[in-house]
Every structure is written in C-alpha cells, then in structure tokens.
Amino acid sequence: MDIPELRQYGQLAREDKLNMAAEKDPGYSIVEYMRGHSGYKCGYCKSSDTNFSHGMWAHRMAVGDYQALIDRGWRRSGKYCYKPTMDKTCCPMYTIKCDALEIKLSKSQKKVLKRMNRYLSYGGRKECGTPEMDSTGAVGENEEYVKPKSEAKFDVSSFSLPKSSAIPEQRLQMSNTKSDSNEASAGSKPKASEATSALSPSKDSPNSNQDGRKNVSQGIGPDASRPPCRKAKVIRQERREAKLAKRALESLGRGESPMETKVSKQSNTEKSLEDFLYEPLPANPVHNLEVRLVRSQPSSAEFLQSFKKAHRLYQKYQITIHGDTADKCNESQFKRFLCNSPLEPWQPGNGPEQGYGSFHHQYWMDGRLIAVGVLDILPHCVSSVYLYYDPEYSFLSLGTYASLRELALVRELQRRIAPLKWYYMGFYIHSCLKMRYKGKYKPSFLLCPETYEWIPIELATPKLDKAKYCRLNDNVSAVDVNGLVDINKILVLHNRNLVRYGDYQSHFADDDEEEEVKEYASLVGAKSAYTLFLCRS
C-alpha cells in the first residue's frame, strides 16, 4: 500500500530541507485515543473528583513523535499518555523545562553537591537543615502515578508497517530542531566519567556485608598519632597569610617594598555544575558512588540483572514515602508504571552513544542500589519520568542530587547532539506549594497552554499567583499555529490496514466519530496528527 507524502505547512517543509542529510528514525507510532472526561481523584489537593485529563494508550511510539507530544503538554505514565484539561482541572499542570547549558546553581543546590562530596570523602551522616522540597518531601499519595481510564482495546502486536508504505517525512529526526525563541547558544565544559570513582571493598570481601557496606568495628576513640581537627575558617586564614608572605618575599627579591606591591585580584570564575559533581576525592575515600545508565525498554542485560533489587527499592520507597501497601507496589505495578515504555529504541550513527529511548539511571553506593531515576532520552531533551530512592539516604537530598546529575547528563549528550540541550522535569503545579521546587532550577520555562510557546518562569509565576489557570503568553495575537488540522489527512489503522481518515470516514466511520477525531487532532496538534497511526474499529 502506498501512503503519499504528507506535509503540514511551509515551516515544516523548510525544516525538512535543512535536515535532508539527517538519519531518519525508522520507528512509527500507534495510539488509541480514550475520550472519557469524568473527573477523578487529584493527588495534589486530594479532591475526589476534580482532576480532569485527556488520555490515550500508546501501543508504540517513535521518540520524535513523543518529543512533539510533550511539547504540547502530554506526559506518559508507563504506556499511558495523558494531557491535563488545563482550564477545568483543579490543579493545572504546566510542562516545565530547564536550559541545561545555562544552568545557574542556587546556594542550596551547591550545598547538596558539597554534602555528597563530603559524605563520599569522609563519611558521616549530617542531616540537612531544612527538609528537601520536592515531590517526595512528605508521606502521601504518589501523585506521579496516573492510572489509565481503561485498558487498551486493540491488539496491534502483530501489525508491521508494509515496506511499500512511506512514513511521512516530517517525523522528527535526530537533528531536526524547531526554532525556539527561548534557546540561546552556550557551551558546556567537558564532563568527566559518569561514575564518581573511588576505591571500596568488593561485595564479596570479608570486610563488607551483603549490601556492599563496610562492617565497621567498634571504635577506640581519636587517633592520638594524628593532629587534632581544626576549623576550616582557621585553615583558610593561614593559607591567605602564607600567600601574602610569599608575595612579600617576591617583592623584596625584585627590590620593591612589600607595602607598595599591588595585589591583582584574580577573576572570580563561577564553578560549573561539573566542577561541583566531580570535585577530586581524597586518595582513600570512605564511600564509592557509581552512576549507571541502563536501557529499560527493551530490557538490557544490566537492567534484568538488577531488576529484583530495583523493585525492592521501589517498594521500600513507596511504602515509606507514599504510605502504599505492599500489594499496591508489587512487581506487576512496578513494571506497568516504570519499566514498560512505548518508546521505540533508536540508535543512529550520529546520535547518542547509548541511543534514544527509555532508561533507568541507577545510583550505586558501595555496591548497594540507593536510587533510580527513570528517564527518556529524546531528540531535543532528557525527560524525567520518576525518581525513587532509599529513604535511609534521604539526608543526602537525593531528589535534588539526581536532578543535577540528570542536568549534567543533558550537558554531556549535547556535546554530541547540538539540539539536545533541554531537561524536562514533567509538570510544574504552582497551586501546590510542595511542587514549586521545580522552578528553582534556572533558567526554566513553562509551556503556555493556549499557544504552546515557552515562557520564562519569572514572567509566568506572577500570573499564576493571581489565577491557577491562565494564558502565559502576553502576545494577544499569538495563536496555536500547530492546532489547525485537516482531519482527512490523519492516518488511521483499521483492521490492520493503514488509510487516511477521509477514506475511512467514507466507508467505516460512525456518525458521531468525527467529533471525537477532531478533539484528538486538536490535542495532539497537526505535527503529531499527521504522523501518529490512530486505531479505529
């Protein structure tokens, strides 16, 4: 069957010409739209029936197609994709992204990085002064888990695209990037190895237990052979005095008076994110942290080897932090929520070394799995899906630390793929105080729910202080240019045959079906409507 070339509008055509040399993604996407509009419980304000969203089941999804969807306010929970009904739901959820190349670390974020470095270097547990403000800050229901309104009705497992079918060329490719008014070119410093290396006893050594932690014998007090501890303030003062004395001696050697010597102030270059993350450790650090990026879909060997440990950690986290029962976070639920993904893996020659798709970012402390970040690597971003960690290590503020590591991962990937410079943090809920922490990663941008343009968060929050839902774009003439869709061009998968909706409507569609398809098209936008395969009975 021959599917003719589908083009959206002039801008996409120009982008395609600029990227003709790019390697095309051979993947395609099959979705099943679920129209139900009934309200359900909100995990943020706890109201029983005021949370509204649109949903669709993604049987499979090309990474470029998912990139286009999250740029229209969609988000996935397992294979279920949902888009909040922003002007109707009780707690409007605005898609938020951060420019990783321009990241400006706050004082509290620097403290988190320094605390981790001290812990790796010298050990010791020091509680943070204030509780970490993130979605895991208090015991309560897991807001990030969204249960599908209904299970998928269609079985498309045996469908394969006929070789004679031509996939629409405007499918997002690896280097196909849409001009963004908020993007600014900036370089990032080269990054060291993803793992923070330090010597530690092996898991099977007699000096470590089953979890890989050291068996520490009972102490006998301070070591009398070592000098007493001194305050860092005193040490810094001594260094300054030694430096001034050295300059004075050099002045005398040149025949100058030390009093007349001009001390040139050195440039105060701000330390980068990598400078903090990869601060050199002492020769024999107390702890070893290793960070691994393992592909979860399809499951890599590393992912399968650590699956049981990852599930036990997830269960411990859900029970302790969110108050779940063991049966609510069993293996089946864990797989549906965090392991199953519709994203089709794609590994082009000029793409990321590990390819695009879904991954688990694992944090191993002394051989023990202490945290997992669930990530999607897409053509323009790294999208954070979820994070869970061992509550015993909450003193390390692992929520903040993991976000900063993920920002560093974006910066590393961008050195190879120029458009991949964004870190998507999911949804920003201004009406929920504990969810405002995402706005602390700067510079960040919120997606306008009416024009789908990115607005600096500093310009958006004053509006949200006045109203939970509002149009963030001040330009009254701006419109959703991607919202105009010719539904006759939508690709429909009917009885394993791929046809245009115009042809499908003539022969198979019900009388009330057109309204539903129009709603679907307006939600996904023209760019996605012309590339996704929509299941119809």
C-alpha positions as CSV (number, residue, x, y, z in Angstrom):
1,M,0.0,0.0,0.0
2,D,1.3,3.4,-0.9
3,I,0.9,6.2,1.6
4,P,1.6,9.6,-0.1
5,E,3.9,12.1,1.4
6,L,2.1,14.3,4.0
7,R,3.4,17.8,4.7
8,Q,2.0,20.0,7.4
9,Y,2.8,23.6,6.4
10,G,5.6,25.7,5.0
11,Q,7.7,25.8,8.1
12,L,8.0,22.1,8.4
13,A,8.9,21.9,4.7
14,R,11.7,24.3,5.2
15,E,13.0,22.4,8.3
16,D,13.0,19.1,6.3
17,K,15.1,20.7,3.6
18,L,17.6,21.8,6.2
19,N,17.8,18.3,7.6
20,M,17.8,16.1,4.4
21,A,21.2,14.7,5.4
22,A,19.9,13.6,8.8
23,E,19.4,10.0,9.6
24,K,15.7,9.1,9.6
25,D,14.0,7.4,12.5
26,P,12.6,4.1,11.1
27,G,10.1,3.9,14.0
28,Y,6.4,4.7,13.9
29,S,3.7,5.3,16.5
30,I,0.3,3.6,17.1
31,V,-2.1,5.2,19.6
32,E,-5.6,4.6,20.9
33,Y,-7.5,7.7,22.0
34,M,-9.6,7.4,25.2
35,R,-12.2,10.1,25.2
36,G,-13.7,9.8,28.7
37,H,-14.0,13.1,30.6
38,S,-15.1,12.1,34.0
39,G,-13.3,13.6,37.0
40,Y,-11.1,11.5,39.3
41,K,-9.1,11.9,42.4
42,C,-6.3,14.6,42.5
43,G,-3.0,13.5,44.1
44,Y,-2.2,17.2,44.9
45,C,-5.2,18.8,46.5
46,K,-6.8,15.4,47.4
47,S,-10.1,16.3,46.0
48,S,-12.1,13.2,45.0
49,D,-13.4,14.1,41.5
50,T,-11.9,17.4,40.3
51,N,-8.9,16.1,38.3
52,F,-9.6,16.1,34.6
53,S,-7.4,15.0,31.7
54,H,-7.4,13.5,28.2
55,G,-5.7,10.2,27.6
56,M,-4.5,7.8,25.0
57,W,-2.8,4.4,25.1
58,A,0.5,4.3,23.2
59,H,1.0,0.8,21.8
60,R,4.3,2.0,20.4
61,M,5.9,5.4,20.0
62,A,8.8,6.8,17.9
63,V,11.0,9.1,20.0
64,G,10.5,12.1,17.7
65,D,6.7,11.7,18.0
66,Y,6.8,11.7,21.8
67,Q,9.0,14.8,21.7
68,A,6.3,16.5,19.7
69,L,3.7,15.4,22.2
70,I,5.4,16.6,25.4
71,D,5.9,19.9,23.6
72,R,2.1,20.1,23.6
73,G,1.7,19.3,27.3
74,W,1.4,15.5,27.2
75,R,3.2,13.1,29.6
76,R,3.4,9.4,29.9
77,S,2.9,7.0,32.9
78,G,4.1,3.7,31.6
79,K,2.4,3.3,28.2
80,Y,-0.5,5.6,29.1
81,C,-0.2,9.2,27.8
82,Y,-2.3,11.9,29.4
83,K,-2.8,15.7,28.9
84,P,-4.4,17.7,31.7
85,T,-7.6,19.6,30.8
86,M,-6.0,22.8,32.0
87,D,-9.0,25.1,32.1
88,K,-11.1,22.5,34.0
89,T,-8.8,20.5,36.3
90,C,-8.4,21.5,40.0
91,C,-4.6,21.8,39.9
92,P,-3.4,22.9,36.5
93,M,-0.1,21.2,35.4
94,Y,2.3,23.2,33.3
95,T,5.0,21.4,31.4
96,I,8.4,22.8,32.6
97,K,11.8,22.5,31.0
98,C,15.3,23.9,32.0
99,D,18.1,25.0,29.7
100,A,20.9,22.7,30.9
101,L,23.6,24.7,29.1
102,E,22.7,27.8,31.0
103,I,22.1,26.3,34.4
104,K,22.6,28.7,37.3
105,L,23.2,26.7,40.6
106,S,21.5,28.1,43.7
107,K,23.1,28.2,47.1
108,S,21.0,25.3,48.3
109,Q,21.9,23.2,45.2
110,K,25.6,23.8,45.8
111,K,25.2,22.7,49.4
112,V,23.6,19.4,48.2
113,L,26.6,18.7,45.9
114,K,29.1,19.6,48.6
115,R,27.3,17.4,51.1
116,M,27.5,14.4,48.8
117,N,31.2,15.1,48.2
118,R,31.9,15.2,52.0
119,Y,30.0,12.0,52.5
120,L,32.0,10.2,49.8
121,S,35.2,11.6,51.1
122,Y,34.9,11.3,54.9
123,G,31.6,9.5,55.6
124,G,29.4,10.7,58.5
125,R,25.8,11.4,58.4
126,K,24.7,15.0,58.7
127,E,21.0,15.8,58.3
128,C,20.2,18.7,56.0
129,G,19.0,21.8,57.9
130,T,15.6,22.0,56.0
131,P,13.6,19.2,54.5
132,E,14.1,18.8,50.8
133,M,11.3,20.5,48.9
134,D,10.3,18.0,46.2
135,S,7.5,15.7,45.4
136,T,8.9,13.2,48.0
137,G,9.0,15.7,50.8
138,A,6.2,14.2,52.8
139,V,4.3,10.9,53.3
140,G,1.3,10.9,50.9
141,E,-0.2,9.5,47.8
142,N,2.0,9.1,44.7
143,E,0.9,12.0,42.5
144,E,3.1,11.0,39.6
145,Y,1.3,7.6,39.0
146,V,-1.7,8.1,36.7
147,K,-3.9,5.1,36.2
148,P,-5.3,4.6,32.7
149,K,-9.0,5.3,32.4
150,S,-9.4,2.0,30.7
151,E,-7.2,-0.7,29.3
152,A,-6.3,-0.8,25.6
153,K,-9.0,-2.3,23.4
154,F,-6.9,-3.0,20.3
155,D,-4.2,-5.7,19.8
156,V,-1.6,-4.4,17.4
157,S,1.2,-6.7,18.4
158,S,1.2,-8.5,15.1
159,F,1.0,-5.3,13.0
160,S,4.1,-4.3,11.0
161,L,4.3,-1.5,8.5
162,P,4.4,-2.7,4.9
163,K,7.7,-1.9,3.2
164,S,5.8,-0.1,0.4
165,S,4.3,2.4,2.9
166,A,6.1,5.7,3.1
167,I,6.3,7.2,6.6
168,P,5.6,10.9,6.5
169,E,8.9,12.7,6.2
170,Q,8.1,15.4,8.8
171,R,8.6,12.8,11.5
172,L,11.1,14.3,13.9
173,Q,14.6,13.2,13.1
174,M,17.7,13.2,15.3
175,S,18.8,16.7,14.3
176,N,15.5,18.2,13.2
177,T,15.1,21.1,15.6
178,K,12.3,23.7,15.7
179,S,13.5,27.3,16.2
180,D,12.8,28.3,19.8
181,S,12.7,31.9,20.8
182,N,13.9,30.9,24.2
183,E,17.0,29.0,23.1
184,A,20.4,30.6,23.4
185,S,23.7,29.0,22.3
186,A,26.1,28.3,25.0
187,G,28.9,25.8,25.5
188,S,29.4,23.4,28.4
189,K,32.6,22.2,29.9
190,P,33.8,18.7,29.1
191,K,32.4,16.3,31.6
192,A,34.3,13.6,33.4
193,S,33.2,9.9,33.6
194,E,29.6,9.5,34.6
195,A,30.7,7.4,37.6
196,T,32.2,9.0,40.6
197,S,35.1,6.6,41.1
198,A,36.6,5.7,44.5
199,L,38.1,2.6,45.9
200,S,35.8,0.5,48.0
201,P,35.8,-3.2,49.1
202,S,34.1,-5.6,46.8
203,K,30.7,-7.0,47.7
204,D,32.2,-10.5,48.4
205,S,35.1,-9.3,50.5
206,P,35.2,-10.3,54.2
207,N,35.1,-6.6,55.2
208,S,31.7,-5.9,53.6
209,N,28.2,-7.2,54.2
210,Q,25.5,-8.5,51.8
211,D,24.5,-4.9,50.8
212,G,28.1,-4.0,49.9
213,R,28.5,-1.8,53.0
214,K,31.6,-2.0,55.3
215,N,31.4,-3.9,58.6
216,V,32.7,-1.2,60.9
217,S,34.3,-2.5,64.2
218,Q,33.8,-0.7,67.5
219,G,35.9,2.5,67.7
220,I,38.5,3.2,70.3
221,G,38.4,7.0,70.2
222,P,40.5,9.6,68.5
223,D,43.8,8.6,66.9
224,A,46.5,10.2,69.2
225,S,49.1,10.0,66.5
226,R,47.2,12.4,64.2
227,P,46.9,16.2,64.7
228,P,43.7,17.5,66.2
229,C,40.9,18.7,63.9
230,R,40.9,22.4,63.1
231,K,38.1,24.7,61.8
232,A,38.1,25.3,58.0
233,K,37.9,29.0,58.7
234,V,41.3,28.9,60.5
235,I,42.9,26.8,57.7
236,R,41.7,29.4,55.1
237,Q,43.1,32.3,57.1
238,E,46.5,30.5,57.4
239,R,46.6,30.0,53.6
240,R,45.8,33.6,52.9
241,E,48.6,34.7,55.3
242,A,51.1,32.3,53.7
243,K,50.2,33.6,50.2
244,L,50.7,37.3,51.4
245,A,54.1,36.3,52.9
246,K,55.2,34.7,49.7
247,R,54.2,37.8,47.7
248,A,56.2,40.0,50.1
249,L,59.3,37.8,49.7
250,E,59.0,38.0,45.9
251,S,58.7,41.8,46.1
252,L,61.8,42.1,48.2
253,G,63.7,39.9,45.7
254,R,62.7,42.4,43.0
255,G,63.9,45.3,45.1
256,E,60.3,46.6,45.8
257,S,58.7,47.5,49.0
258,P,56.1,44.9,50.2
259,M,53.9,47.8,51.2
260,E,53.8,49.1,47.6
261,T,53.1,45.8,46.0
262,K,49.8,45.8,44.0
263,V,47.8,42.7,44.5
264,S,46.0,41.9,41.3
265,K,42.5,40.4,42.0
266,Q,42.1,37.1,40.3
267,S,39.0,36.7,38.1
268,N,36.2,35.1,40.1
269,T,35.1,32.4,37.6
270,E,32.0,30.6,38.8
271,K,32.4,26.9,39.2
272,S,30.4,24.8,36.7
273,L,28.0,22.0,37.6
274,E,30.7,19.5,36.6
275,D,33.2,21.2,38.9
276,F,31.0,20.5,41.8
277,L,30.0,17.0,40.7
278,Y,33.5,15.8,40.0
279,E,35.4,17.5,42.8
280,P,38.5,15.4,43.4
281,L,38.2,12.9,46.2
282,P,40.9,12.0,48.7
283,A,43.2,9.1,48.0
284,N,41.2,6.7,50.1
285,P,37.6,7.9,50.2
286,V,35.2,6.3,52.7
287,H,32.4,5.7,50.1
288,N,32.2,4.9,46.4
289,L,29.3,6.2,44.2
290,E,28.8,4.7,40.8
291,V,26.1,6.0,38.4
292,R,25.0,3.7,35.6
293,L,22.6,4.4,32.7
294,V,20.9,1.2,31.7
295,R,18.3,0.7,28.9
296,S,15.0,-0.4,30.3
297,Q,13.0,-0.9,27.1
298,P,13.8,-3.3,25.6
299,S,15.4,-4.6,28.8
300,S,19.2,-4.7,28.7
301,A,21.2,-7.4,30.5
302,E,22.2,-4.9,33.2
303,F,18.6,-3.9,33.7
304,L,17.5,-7.6,34.1
305,Q,20.3,-8.3,36.5
306,S,19.3,-5.5,38.8
307,F,15.6,-5.8,38.4
308,K,14.9,-7.5,41.8
309,K,16.9,-5.0,43.7
310,A,15.3,-2.1,41.8
311,H,11.8,-3.4,42.6
312,R,12.7,-3.9,46.3
313,L,14.0,-0.4,46.5
314,Y,10.9,0.9,44.8
315,Q,8.6,-1.0,47.2
316,K,10.6,0.4,50.2
317,Y,10.3,3.9,48.9
318,Q,6.6,3.7,48.1
319,I,5.7,2.2,51.5
320,T,7.9,4.7,53.5
321,I,7.3,7.9,51.5
322,H,3.9,7.5,50.0
323,G,2.3,5.1,52.5
324,D,1.5,2.4,49.9
325,T,0.7,-1.1,50.9
326,A,3.0,-3.9,49.6
327,D,0.3,-5.1,47.2
328,K,-0.1,-1.7,45.6
329,C,3.6,-1.6,44.6
330,N,4.1,-5.2,43.6
331,E,6.2,-6.3,40.6
332,S,3.3,-6.1,38.2
333,Q,2.5,-2.4,39.1
334,F,6.2,-1.6,39.1
335,K,6.6,-2.9,35.5
336,R,3.4,-1.1,34.3
337,F,4.4,2.2,35.8
338,L,8.2,2.4,35.5
339,C,9.5,-0.4,33.2
340,N,7.0,-0.6,30.4
341,S,7.5,2.1,27.8
342,P,6.0,2.7,24.4
343,L,9.2,4.3,23.1
344,E,10.9,2.5,20.2
345,P,14.7,2.4,20.7
346,W,16.6,4.2,18.0
347,Q,20.4,4.3,17.8
348,P,21.5,6.4,14.7
349,G,25.2,6.7,13.9
350,N,25.2,10.4,14.7
351,G,23.0,10.2,17.8
352,P,23.8,9.5,21.5
353,E,26.2,6.6,22.2
354,Q,23.5,4.8,24.1
355,G,20.8,5.7,21.6
356,Y,17.4,7.2,22.2
357,G,14.6,5.7,24.2
358,S,13.8,4.8,27.9
359,F,16.4,4.2,30.5
360,H,17.0,3.8,34.2
361,H,19.7,6.0,35.8
362,Q,21.0,3.9,38.7
363,Y,22.9,5.1,41.7
364,W,25.1,2.5,43.5
365,M,26.7,3.4,46.8
366,D,29.4,0.9,47.8
367,G,27.7,-1.7,45.7
368,R,24.2,-1.0,47.0
369,L,21.4,0.4,44.8
370,I,20.2,3.6,46.6
371,A,18.3,5.5,43.9
372,V,16.9,5.1,40.4
373,G,15.8,7.9,38.0
374,V,13.5,6.8,35.2
375,L,14.4,8.8,32.0
376,D,13.5,9.2,28.4
377,I,16.3,10.4,26.0
378,L,14.6,12.2,23.1
379,P,15.9,14.2,20.1
380,H,15.8,17.6,22.0
381,C,15.8,16.6,25.7
382,V,16.2,14.3,28.6
383,S,12.7,13.9,30.1
384,S,12.5,12.9,33.7
385,V,9.7,10.3,34.3
386,Y,10.1,9.5,38.0
387,L,12.7,9.1,40.8
388,Y,12.7,6.7,43.8
389,Y,15.4,6.2,46.4
390,D,16.3,4.5,49.7
391,P,14.7,6.6,52.5
392,E,17.8,5.7,54.6
393,Y,19.8,8.1,52.4
394,S,17.4,11.0,52.5
395,F,20.0,13.0,54.4
396,L,21.8,13.3,51.1
397,S,18.8,15.1,49.4
398,L,18.8,12.5,46.6
399,G,15.9,14.2,44.8
400,T,17.9,17.3,44.2
401,Y,21.2,15.5,43.6
402,A,19.7,13.2,41.0
403,S,18.1,16.2,39.1
404,L,21.6,17.8,39.0
405,R,23.1,14.6,37.7
406,E,20.4,14.4,35.0
407,L,21.2,18.0,34.0
408,A,24.9,17.0,33.7
409,L,23.8,14.1,31.5
410,V,22.0,16.5,29.2
411,R,25.1,18.7,29.0
412,E,27.2,15.6,28.2
413,L,24.8,14.5,25.4
414,Q,24.7,18.0,24.0
415,R,28.4,17.9,23.2
416,R,27.5,15.3,20.5
417,I,23.9,16.3,19.6
418,A,23.5,20.1,19.4
419,P,19.7,20.3,19.7
420,L,19.6,18.1,22.8
421,K,20.0,20.8,25.4
422,W,16.8,20.7,27.5
423,Y,15.9,19.0,30.7
424,Y,12.2,18.3,31.0
425,M,11.0,17.9,34.6
426,G,7.4,16.9,34.0
427,F,4.7,19.2,35.3
428,Y,5.0,22.4,37.4
429,I,2.0,22.9,39.7
430,H,2.0,26.4,41.1
431,S,-1.1,25.9,43.1
432,C,0.6,23.1,45.1
433,L,3.4,24.6,47.2
434,K,5.5,21.5,47.5
435,M,5.6,21.2,43.7
436,R,7.1,24.6,43.2
437,Y,10.6,23.2,43.8
438,K,11.0,22.6,40.1
439,G,11.0,26.3,39.5
440,K,14.3,26.5,41.4
441,Y,16.3,25.1,38.5
442,K,17.1,28.1,36.4
443,P,16.7,29.1,33.7
444,S,13.3,27.3,33.4
445,F,10.4,27.8,31.0
446,L,6.7,26.9,31.3
447,L,4.5,25.9,28.3
448,C,1.7,28.2,27.5
449,P,-1.5,26.1,27.4
450,E,-3.1,28.1,24.6
451,T,-0.3,29.0,22.2
452,Y,2.2,26.2,23.2
453,E,5.1,28.6,23.3
454,W,7.7,28.6,26.1
455,I,7.6,31.4,28.6
456,P,10.3,32.2,31.1
457,I,9.1,31.1,34.6
458,E,9.9,34.5,36.0
459,L,7.3,36.1,33.7
460,A,4.7,33.3,34.3
461,T,4.6,33.0,38.1
462,P,3.2,36.5,38.7
463,K,0.2,35.5,36.6
464,L,-0.2,32.2,38.4
465,D,-0.2,34.0,41.7
466,K,-3.4,35.6,40.6
467,A,-5.1,32.6,38.9
468,K,-4.4,28.9,38.9
469,Y,-5.1,28.7,35.2
470,C,-4.1,31.4,32.7
471,R,-2.7,32.1,29.3
472,L,1.0,32.6,29.9
473,N,1.8,34.3,26.6
474,D,1.3,38.1,26.7
475,N,1.1,38.4,23.0
476,V,-2.6,38.6,22.4
477,S,-2.2,38.0,18.6
478,A,-0.3,34.7,19.2
479,V,-2.2,31.6,18.2
480,D,-1.6,27.8,18.3
481,V,-0.3,27.5,14.7
482,N,0.0,23.8,15.2
483,G,-3.6,23.4,16.1
484,L,-5.1,23.7,12.6
485,V,-5.5,20.1,11.4
486,D,-7.1,18.7,8.3
487,I,-8.6,15.6,9.8
488,N,-8.9,13.9,6.4
489,K,-5.1,13.5,6.4
490,I,-4.9,11.8,9.7
491,L,-3.5,8.2,9.4
492,V,-6.0,5.6,10.7
493,L,-5.1,2.0,11.5
494,H,-8.3,0.0,10.8
495,N,-8.3,-3.8,10.7
496,R,-4.5,-3.8,10.3
497,N,-4.8,-1.6,7.2
498,L,-3.4,2.0,7.1
499,V,-5.7,4.5,5.5
500,R,-6.4,8.2,5.7
501,Y,-9.3,9.3,7.9
502,G,-11.0,10.8,4.9
503,D,-11.2,7.4,3.2
504,Y,-12.0,5.6,6.5
505,Q,-14.9,8.1,7.2
506,S,-16.5,7.4,3.8
507,H,-16.7,3.6,4.4
508,F,-16.5,2.8,8.1
509,A,-16.9,5.7,10.5
510,D,-20.0,6.2,12.8
511,D,-22.0,9.3,12.6
512,D,-20.6,10.7,16.0
513,E,-17.0,9.6,15.3
514,E,-15.9,12.8,13.6
515,E,-16.3,14.9,16.7
516,E,-14.0,12.6,18.7
517,V,-11.3,12.6,16.0
518,K,-11.4,16.4,15.8
519,E,-10.9,16.6,19.6
520,Y,-8.0,14.1,19.3
521,A,-6.4,16.2,16.5
522,S,-6.7,19.5,18.4
523,L,-5.0,17.9,21.4
524,V,-2.0,16.3,19.6
525,G,-1.6,19.1,17.1
526,A,-1.0,18.8,13.3
527,K,2.6,17.8,13.6
528,S,1.6,14.6,15.5
529,A,-1.8,14.1,13.9
530,Y,-0.1,13.6,10.5
531,T,2.4,11.0,11.8
532,L,0.7,9.0,14.6
533,F,-1.4,6.0,13.5
534,L,-4.8,6.3,15.2
535,C,-6.5,3.0,16.0
536,R,-10.2,2.8,14.9
537,S,-12.6,-0.1,15.0
